[in-house]
Amino acid sequence: MTTVLLASAIYVALLIGVNFYRVAAGPTIFDRLIAVGLIGNNAVLLIVFMGFIYGRADMFLDLAITYAILNFVGVVALGKYLEASQAEEEGA
């Protein structure tokens, strides 16, 4: 069971690397923002996998939930800020 969880964690870590490419090469700022959100979601999944691998799922799940909330609020706030600044540029 641990081998399957470790293989899944490695796969999720590789997906984070793919998303870093989209952050660097995104054609628009909103594509980059979506990629940052995906990196945060994959990081939450990676934290959960680590919790099950180390046998401390209760502690790691609390950390994952906290990180997921911070990730969501941060991405939404940054999206609203960028949307307002883009509207300001188009209006001016």
C-alpha positions in Angstrom: 0.0 0.0 0.0 2.8 2.4 0.8 4.4 1.7 -2.6 1.2 2.8 -4.4 0.9 5.9 -2.2 4.6 6.8 -2.9 4.2 6.3 -6.6 1.1 8.5 -6.6 2.9 11.2 -4.6 5.8 11.1 -7.2 3.2 11.4 -10.0 1.6 14.4 -8.3 5.0 16.0 -7.9 5.7 15.6 -11.6 2.4 17.2 -12.3 3.5 20.2 -10.2 6.5 20.5 -12.4 4.4 20.5 -15.5 2.2 23.3 -14.0 5.4 25.3 -13.3 6.0 25.3 -17.0 2.5 26.8 -17.6 3.3 29.5 -15.0 6.4 30.5 -16.8 5.1 30.2 -20.4 1.4 31.1 -20.0 0.2 33.3 -22.8 -2.0 35.4 -20.5 -1.8 36.3 -16.8 -5.1 34.4 -16.2 -3.6 31.2 -17.6 -0.7 31.6 -15.2 -3.1 32.2 -12.3 -5.0 29.0 -13.1 -1.7 27.2 -13.1 -0.8 28.6 -9.7 -4.2 27.3 -8.5 -3.5 23.9 -9.9 -0.1 23.8 -8.2 -1.8 24.6 -4.9 -4.4 21.9 -5.4 -1.7 19.4 -6.3 0.3 20.5 -3.2 -2.8 19.8 -1.0 -3.0 16.3 -2.6 0.7 15.7 -2.0 0.3 16.7 1.7 -2.5 14.2 2.1 -0.4 11.5 0.5 2.5 12.3 2.8 0.1 12.0 5.8 -1.0 8.5 4.8 2.6 7.4 4.0 3.9 8.6 7.4 0.8 7.2 9.2 -0.1 10.6 10.6 -3.1 11.4 8.4 -4.9 13.3 11.1 -2.2 15.9 11.4 -1.5 16.2 7.7 -5.2 16.5 6.8 -5.5 19.6 9.1 -2.5 21.1 7.3 -3.9 20.3 3.9 -7.3 21.8 4.7 -5.6 25.0 6.0 -3.4 25.2 2.9 -6.4 24.6 0.6 -8.3 27.5 2.2 -5.3 29.8 1.9 -4.7 28.8 -1.7 -8.3 29.4 -2.6 -8.5 32.8 -1.0 -5.2 33.9 -2.4 -6.0 32.9 -6.0 -9.4 34.5 -5.9 -8.0 37.7 -4.4 -5.2 37.8 -7.0 -7.7 37.2 -9.8 -10.0 40.0 -8.6 -7.0 42.4 -8.4 -5.8 41.5 -11.8 -9.3 41.7 -13.3 -9.7 45.2 -11.8 -6.3 46.3 -13.0 -7.0 45.0 -16.5 -10.3 46.8 -16.7 -8.6 50.0 -15.5 -6.0 49.7 -18.3 -8.7 49.1 -21.0 -10.7 52.1 -19.7 -7.8 54.5 -19.7 
